[in-house]
Amino acid sequence: MASPPLVQLQRPRPTHPHAQIDRKPPWLKVPAPGGPNYVALKQLMRDHELHTVCEEAHCPNIGECWEHRAATFMILGDVCTRNCAYCAVAHGTPTALDEDEPLRLAAAVERMGLRHVVITSVDRDDLANGGAEIFAAAITEIRRRAPDTSVEVLIPDFKGSGQALRIVVQAQPDILNHNLETIDRLYRLARPGGRYVRALELLRRAKQLDPGMLTKSGIMCGLGEEWDELLAAMRDVRAQGVDILTLGQYLRPSSDHLPIARYYAPDEFAELRRLGLEMGYRHVEAGPLVRSSYHAWEQVERATASA
C-alpha cells in the first residue's frame, strides 16, 4: 500500500512588525467564563487579596483553567515597572512591598487543595533583588502548608542579577520558568526593558545552579517573526538546557498594544511541537490558545515521565 503524500504546511510569510490582522479565526473562540468553580475561585482571590495573571493579562483560558481550580498567582502587586508592548498588566509606580503576601498565597493554595501551583509576578525593578525574596518565601510557605503541591515559578529577569536568581533557585521550586517571549530581532520593539541574551543567560544559569530542577520557557507567535527566526529562537532556548517549551498565539490586549502580524493555524503549531521535540525538549505545549501556565499541571507530569 502506497504511503500517503506528505502535507506541505504553509510557512509564515515575512511580515512587517506593525502589520495588523483584525479578524480572529474560529479556533481562537472560547466560551465566556462563568461556571461555579470560576465564581468560587474569583471570590477566593478577593478574600485573600491576591492577584492572578489570568485576570490581569486577559488570558483566554481563564474559564477552562479556573473550572479545573487551577490559577497562576501574581505576586508583588499588580503594577509593573516595565511597559512591554504586548502585555495587558498595568505599568507605573508600584505600591509598597507586601511581606505578608506569601502567607495569604499559601493559605489559598491549601484551601483550594491544588496539585500544582504557578507563581509569577510583575517586574519590580525598584527593589534590590526584584522581589526574589517574596518568591522564595511563597515557595517555602506552600511547602509547609501544602507539601503535596508541586510549585512552578514564572520569574522576571531580575535585570540579570545572579543573587536574585540564586535566592529563588535555593528555595527549590519544582519548575523554574522564564519566558523568552519573542525573537531577537523584535526584542527591543516588544520587550524594551528586557534583553534577548539576558533571558537566555538566566535560563542557562538556573540549570547550572540546580541541574535536577525542570526549567521552562515560552514564545509568542504572530508578532512579525519569520518561521526560520522562530525555529532559531527555539534552538537558542534548548541550548540553555531548557526542558519544557510553550508556544502560543499572541493576542492583542487592546488597540494600544502591538498589533497581530499573523495568525498561526493549528497544524502549524502541531509542526512546531514536532520540531521542538526533535530538538530535545522533554515536553512541548503548542497551540493557538497555549500560554505559559496552560495545562501546567499536566506539563510537569509529562516532562517528568519523559526523563
C-alpha angles and dihedrals in degrees: 000000000000119000116250116257117265115256112236108218119215110248121218111268118231104273132192108245091235095053116121134211115186107180113087114218119237095251090067095058114108131178118261113262120249112118122138095261090049091053093045093048092048090054091047090055091052093046091055094039091238132150128218128204085218088073101029094051095041091238112197091216097059093108095050096043096044091049085058087050091244123132141162110235118215114210133188093052132291100275119087125209090217131065109214112187095231101043128098096199113113117255132205136078111349125223123251118294113273106217093182092060095095090057093052091044093052090047090054092048090050092047092049093047092224122188092201130018130193121206122192135158148200117262110271103191087160091072125079094236097022092249095302091141091060091052090051093046091050092052092048094048093048090050088054098046101031108024094169093057117098114222128218123185125200102198135190120238093260086219088285095301111164091194093056092049091048091053091056096042093049089058085065107229114190091233129020114200131186117170120226086197100188147006125289095254093057098040099099090046098047102027108024094166093054136064127221094220091045091056092051091046091053091054092048094048093047090057091047092051092052114010092183095057118098113241126200141184139180139212129200118223125212104044093114103284123142122235094252091048090053092051090048090054090049089053091047091055093046090050088065091061095256114168104195129040129188123198122186143157118273110236119195111239094203143341088272092065132076111292122243110261096190144355115229117218122233092250090056090054088049089054091048089052091052092049091047092054089049088055089060106261114151090220135007121193107195130166143111094271098037116128130174094271099034107131087347089156088062096041094063091049093050094045091050092047092052094052 
